[in-house]
Amino acid sequence: RSQLAVTATISGIVDGTGSGIAALGQLAVGFISDTAGWTIIFILIAVLLAIGGVFCILISYWDKKKREPAFVPVKNADEKESDVSDVSDSKDEEEISLLGHNLVDNF
């Protein structure tokens, strides 16, 4: 129950901080448009969107990389080196597992 309270507190802090920064952003838009013009505002929006897009692509790439199974056959003491590299496609679903979890059930 205490973990739920901590999660709610952190969520509230993040939401409150985001709201405050959004309000300051609106003040900045008014100040910048009066001093430098609306063209600078639209250029700033385009640059920030590009930066956000790059971050989204990076996060998606890192998440995909983290979820890829690293299936490496383990060599027993009595197997030769050539036996390990020859992985057969005819294995049952129960035999193909990663850390004890069936890979087929995860999809």
URLIN-V421989 format. One line per field, one symbol per residue. ss: DSSP state (~ for helix, > for strand, _ for the rest). phi: phi as a letter, one per 20 degrees, with the letter a starting at -180 (. if undefined). A space follows every 50 residues. Layout:
ss = ???
phi = ???
//
This chain:
ss = _~~~~~~~~~~~~~~~~~~~~~~~~~~~~~~~~~~__~~~~~~~~~~~~~ ~~~~~~~~~~~~~~~~~_____________~~~~~___________>>__ >>_____
phi = .fffffffffffffffffffffffffffffffffedofffffffffffff ffffffffffffffffeffdecfeeffeeefffffeeeeeffffeebcln dfffffd
//
